[in-house]
Amino acid sequence: MNASPEHTVSISVRRSGGGATRSLRTLAKRVPWVAPLVTLLILVILWEIWVRFSDVPQFLLPAPSAIWDALVDNFGLLMRHAGVTLLETLIGFALSAVFGVLFAVVIVMWPLLGAAIFPLLVASQVIPKVAIAPLMVVWIGTGVTTASLIAFVMGFFPVVVNATLGMTSVQPASIDLMRSMGSSRWQLFRYLRFPNALPHIMSGLQLAVAFAIVGAIVGEFVGSDSGLGYLLIVTQGNLRTDLLFADLVVLTAIGLILYYGVELVGKVLLRNRN
């Protein structure tokens, strides 16, 4: 029995619709940032429409177009302050990476010393970093040094925890095998514990770079005359909400670049390790 034209058209439409859905799913898998980007674009369009057709004052909620204008008009100012924040973040991140891994090595290689120090480190994380920042201003003064140290304090703990977890999660059978071959403690560390900890260390570094940015901003809030955090305070006081949002856009861009930059470095290192 021959199918009717209407039935044939219906089947064709369903097939084409299914093909389009599969194509979108394939694209989302191959390019994972497409879905978030489309979602963000939709939200920005809705935001623009709502602000334009409502009575919301611009100093309370500026339209995305006004934020873009503020970003373009003050690009030099934003980049100058962004350079300061980036420097503070990188210094704090580098310190947290180096000393965090070294501290984890101490905990693993000298368990008694680690057992005495690690609980104190955990207890220190209960103290809000915003409360520590004014003390650092009193002890050290204002400027890049203070913000960098706060960034270091923020990023240190994730590196220690992840590195320690990676170094202590080695299979006991692997340790026994290397010991049976006469390996020393340092050979165990070099050829077994540290390579095993690399994925955990990279995860800790990704968290550390995100926390380091927060630490740098906190430091600029309480004791700095430059940086994106300082600019946030100034724009808030002057009711320049459009410039404040532009500041946040630049800050978000820096955070994403650093986070995914660390992720990319981790993938390269892990590929070479394998």
C-alpha positions as CSV (number, residue, x, y, z in Angstrom):
1,M,0.0,0.0,0.0
2,N,1.4,3.4,-1.1
3,A,1.9,6.1,1.6
4,S,-0.1,9.3,1.2
5,P,1.8,12.5,0.3
6,E,0.9,14.0,3.7
7,H,2.4,11.0,5.5
8,T,5.6,11.2,3.4
9,V,6.0,14.9,4.2
10,S,5.5,14.2,7.9
11,I,8.1,11.5,7.9
12,S,10.5,13.8,6.1
13,V,10.0,16.6,8.6
14,R,10.6,14.3,11.5
15,R,13.7,12.9,9.9
16,S,15.1,16.4,9.1
17,G,14.2,17.5,12.6
18,G,16.0,14.5,14.1
19,G,19.0,15.2,11.9
20,A,19.2,18.8,13.0
21,T,19.0,17.7,16.7
22,R,21.7,15.2,16.2
23,S,23.8,17.8,14.5
24,L,23.4,20.2,17.4
25,R,24.3,17.5,19.9
26,T,27.4,16.6,17.9
27,L,28.4,20.2,17.7
28,A,27.9,20.6,21.5
29,K,30.2,17.6,22.1
30,R,32.9,18.8,19.8
31,V,32.8,22.4,20.9
32,P,31.7,22.4,24.5
33,W,31.7,26.2,24.8
34,V,28.9,26.6,22.2
35,A,26.1,25.9,24.6
36,P,27.2,28.3,27.4
37,L,28.0,31.0,24.8
38,V,24.5,30.7,23.2
39,T,22.9,30.8,26.7
40,L,24.9,33.9,27.6
41,L,23.9,35.6,24.3
42,I,20.3,34.9,25.0
43,L,20.5,36.3,28.5
44,V,22.3,39.4,27.3
45,I,19.6,40.0,24.7
46,L,16.8,39.6,27.2
47,W,18.7,41.9,29.6
48,E,19.0,44.6,27.0
49,I,15.3,44.4,26.0
50,W,14.1,44.4,29.6
51,V,16.2,47.5,30.5
52,R,15.2,49.4,27.4
53,F,11.5,48.8,27.9
54,S,11.3,49.2,31.7
55,D,11.8,52.1,34.0
56,V,15.0,50.8,35.7
57,P,17.4,53.7,36.3
58,Q,20.8,53.3,34.4
59,F,22.7,53.8,37.7
60,L,21.0,50.7,39.1
61,L,21.1,48.4,36.2
62,P,22.7,49.6,32.9
63,A,22.0,47.9,29.6
64,P,24.6,45.7,28.1
65,S,25.0,48.2,25.3
66,A,25.9,50.9,27.9
67,I,28.4,48.5,29.6
68,W,30.0,47.9,26.2
69,D,30.3,51.7,25.6
70,A,31.9,52.1,29.0
71,L,34.3,49.3,28.2
72,V,35.3,50.8,24.9
73,D,35.5,54.4,26.2
74,N,37.6,53.4,29.3
75,F,39.6,50.6,27.7
76,G,43.0,52.2,28.6
77,L,42.0,52.8,32.2
78,L,40.7,49.3,32.6
79,M,43.8,47.7,31.0
80,R,46.1,49.8,33.3
81,H,44.3,48.5,36.4
82,A,44.0,45.0,35.0
83,G,47.8,44.8,34.6
84,V,48.2,45.5,38.4
85,T,45.6,42.8,39.3
86,L,47.1,40.3,36.9
87,L,50.6,40.9,38.4
88,E,49.3,40.4,41.9
89,T,47.4,37.3,40.9
90,L,50.4,35.7,39.1
91,I,52.7,36.4,42.0
92,G,50.3,34.9,44.5
93,F,49.6,32.0,42.3
94,A,53.3,31.2,41.7
95,L,54.0,31.4,45.5
96,S,51.0,29.1,46.2
97,A,52.1,26.6,43.6
98,V,55.7,26.4,44.7
99,F,55.2,26.4,48.5
100,G,52.0,24.3,48.3
101,V,53.7,21.5,46.5
102,L,56.8,21.7,48.8
103,F,54.5,21.7,51.9
104,A,52.8,18.6,50.5
105,V,56.2,16.9,50.0
106,V,57.0,17.6,53.7
107,I,53.7,16.1,54.8
108,V,54.3,12.9,52.8
109,M,58.0,12.4,53.4
110,W,58.0,13.3,57.1
111,P,54.6,12.1,58.4
112,L,55.2,13.1,62.0
113,L,56.0,16.7,61.1
114,G,53.0,16.7,58.7
115,A,50.7,15.4,61.4
116,A,51.8,18.3,63.7
117,I,51.4,21.0,61.1
118,F,48.5,20.0,58.8
119,P,45.7,20.4,61.5
120,L,47.0,24.0,62.1
121,L,46.8,24.6,58.4
122,V,43.2,23.3,58.3
123,A,42.3,25.5,61.3
124,S,43.7,28.6,59.5
125,Q,41.2,28.1,56.7
126,V,38.3,28.8,59.1
127,I,39.5,32.4,59.5
128,P,37.9,34.6,56.8
129,K,40.5,36.0,54.5
130,V,38.7,39.4,54.5
131,A,39.5,39.6,58.3
132,I,43.2,38.8,57.6
133,A,43.5,41.5,54.9
134,P,43.4,44.5,57.3
135,L,46.1,42.9,59.5
136,M,48.4,42.5,56.5
137,V,47.9,46.2,55.6
138,V,48.9,47.1,59.2
139,W,51.9,44.7,59.1
140,I,53.2,45.2,55.6
141,G,51.5,48.3,54.2
142,T,49.5,48.9,51.1
143,G,50.3,48.0,47.5
144,V,51.1,45.1,45.3
145,T,53.0,43.2,48.1
146,T,49.9,43.0,50.3
147,A,47.5,42.0,47.6
148,S,50.0,39.4,46.3
149,L,50.4,37.8,49.8
150,I,46.6,37.6,50.2
151,A,46.4,35.9,46.8
152,F,49.1,33.5,48.0
153,V,47.2,32.7,51.2
154,M,44.0,32.1,49.2
155,G,45.6,29.8,46.7
156,F,47.9,27.9,49.0
157,F,45.5,25.5,50.7
158,P,44.0,23.8,47.5
159,V,47.5,23.0,46.2
160,V,48.5,21.5,49.5
161,V,45.4,19.3,49.8
162,N,45.4,18.1,46.2
163,A,49.1,17.4,46.1
164,T,49.0,15.5,49.4
165,L,46.1,13.5,48.2
166,G,47.8,12.6,45.0
167,M,51.1,11.6,46.7
168,T,49.4,9.4,49.2
169,S,46.9,7.7,46.9
170,V,49.5,5.4,45.4
171,Q,48.7,1.7,45.2
172,P,50.4,-0.2,48.0
173,A,51.3,-3.0,45.6
174,S,53.3,-0.5,43.5
175,I,55.2,0.7,46.6
176,D,56.0,-2.9,47.7
177,L,57.2,-3.7,44.2
178,M,59.6,-0.7,44.1
179,R,60.8,-1.4,47.6
180,S,61.5,-5.1,46.7
181,M,63.8,-3.7,43.9
182,G,65.8,-1.7,46.4
183,S,64.3,1.8,45.7
184,S,65.0,4.5,48.3
185,R,62.3,6.9,49.7
186,W,63.4,9.6,47.2
187,Q,63.3,7.2,44.3
188,L,59.7,6.2,45.4
189,F,58.9,9.9,45.5
190,R,60.5,10.7,42.1
191,Y,59.3,7.8,40.1
192,L,56.0,6.9,41.8
193,R,54.5,9.4,44.2
194,F,55.1,12.6,42.2
195,P,54.0,11.3,38.8
196,N,50.9,9.9,40.4
197,A,50.2,13.2,42.0
198,L,50.4,15.3,38.9
199,P,46.7,15.1,37.9
200,H,45.8,16.1,41.5
201,I,48.3,18.9,41.5
202,M,47.0,20.4,38.3
203,S,43.4,20.3,39.7
204,G,44.7,22.1,42.8
205,L,46.5,24.7,40.6
206,Q,43.2,25.4,38.7
207,L,41.5,26.1,42.0
208,A,44.5,28.1,43.3
209,V,44.5,30.5,40.3
210,A,40.8,31.1,40.7
211,F,41.2,31.8,44.5
212,A,44.3,33.9,43.8
213,I,42.3,36.3,41.8
214,V,39.8,36.6,44.6
215,G,42.7,37.2,47.0
216,A,44.1,40.0,44.9
217,I,40.8,41.7,44.7
218,V,40.3,41.5,48.4
219,G,43.8,43.0,48.9
220,E,42.9,45.8,46.6
221,F,39.6,46.5,48.5
222,V,41.4,47.1,51.8
223,G,44.7,48.6,50.9
224,S,45.5,49.7,47.3
225,D,45.3,52.6,45.0
226,S,45.3,50.6,41.8
227,G,43.9,47.4,40.4
228,L,40.5,46.2,39.3
229,G,39.4,45.8,42.9
230,Y,40.3,49.4,43.7
231,L,38.4,50.5,40.6
232,L,35.3,48.6,41.7
233,I,35.3,50.7,44.9
234,V,35.8,54.0,43.0
235,T,33.1,53.3,40.4
236,Q,30.7,52.2,43.2
237,G,31.2,55.4,45.1
238,N,30.7,57.5,41.9
239,L,27.6,55.5,40.8
240,R,29.3,54.6,37.6
241,T,27.5,51.3,37.4
242,D,28.2,50.9,33.7
243,L,32.0,51.2,34.3
244,L,31.6,48.9,37.3
245,F,30.1,46.2,35.1
246,A,32.8,46.8,32.5
247,D,35.4,46.2,35.3
248,L,33.7,42.9,36.1
249,V,33.7,41.9,32.5
250,V,37.5,42.4,32.3
251,L,38.0,40.6,35.7
252,T,36.0,37.7,34.4
253,A,38.0,37.5,31.2
254,I,41.2,37.4,33.2
255,G,39.9,34.7,35.4
256,L,38.8,32.5,32.5
257,I,42.0,33.0,30.6
258,L,44.1,32.0,33.6
259,Y,41.9,29.1,34.6
260,Y,41.8,27.5,31.2
261,G,45.5,28.4,30.6
262,V,46.4,26.3,33.7
263,E,44.1,23.5,32.4
264,L,45.9,23.5,29.0
265,V,49.4,23.4,30.7
266,G,48.1,20.5,32.8
267,K,47.0,18.6,29.7
268,V,50.4,19.0,28.0
269,L,52.2,17.9,31.2
270,L,50.0,14.9,31.6
271,R,50.4,13.9,28.0
272,N,54.1,14.0,28.3
273,R,54.0,12.0,31.5
274,N,51.9,9.3,29.8
